[in-house]
Amino acid sequence: MYTLKDKVVAITGASSGIGLALAAEALNRGAKIAVCARNLEKLLASLPQNSNKGNTLTVAADVSKEADCNNFIQSAVAKWGRVDVLINNAGISMRAMFEDLDITVLRELMDINFWGTVYTTKAAVTSIRENKGVIVGVSSIAGFRGLPARTGYSASKFAMQGFLEGLRTELLHTGAHVMWVSPGFTASNIRNVARSADGSQQGETPLDEGKLMSAERCAAIILNGVEKRKRTIIMTLQGKLTVLINKLLPGLADKLVFNHFLMEPNSPLKK
């Protein structure tokens, strides 16, 4: 089994939520970590107690900017000589009807969720191929099934998964591995900072965060998948059922998904 001990693991969007939990768990498994976020002060303040300059590299990076992604990966290579594992975790969501949506919101989601994955992966792929490492995309059920009032988010995750699947096939005989994971609803601040129709932050979550999977549990599942070189991971029963029903009975899936999101507090579908 692939082990993370002494591997160089690069994680985007590591200042909170799943990214921060991934950083802590990778350190616990003996990895060296390179982590980035747009807010460097928040990143530094959030990092685990067991991180230090010997096993942790912090870089300010906006993944929607190709130069920032290149600098992030090049900094890790300069420090340790390689990158073994890349986890494309940085991302944002949205909640608004497409008809009401400022098109710049959709563009922002694509820039961060899709292009951020492409830029960082492009910078790291040679090192990962040479070291027979792993590239990971943190995706969503929205990458398998389009979700109402989340058209831009769904588009970005579909694009991410198509990109990663094509890349995985290219690297099939190299010893490198490519995978994506769909956490389902996980306790984090992604819904609080999700974009509204005009691009402003939503500021509140429609879900009971206390009842969701913890970011720490999610991170452990992701890194277990990396070590076992899983193809894809869908973490929740609800997610697995959604993907299955959408494949076998897409018309029924339309109705079930609509009704599910209609029941959200302040659902845009109620307009």
Secondary structure, 3 states (H helix, E strand, C coil): CCCCCCCEEEECCCCCHHHHHHHHHHHHCCCEEEEEECCHHHHHHHCCCCCCCCCEEEEECCCCCHHHHHHHHHHHHHHHCCCCEEEECCCCCECCCHHHCCHHHHHHHHHHHHHHHHHHHHHHHHHHHHCCCEEEEECCHHHCCCCCCCHHHHHHHHHHHHHHHHHHHHCCCCCCEEEEEECCCECCCCCCCCECCCCCECCCCCCCHHHCECHHHHHHHHHHHHHHCCCEEECCHHHHHHHHHHHHCHHHHHHHHHHHHHCCCCCHHHC
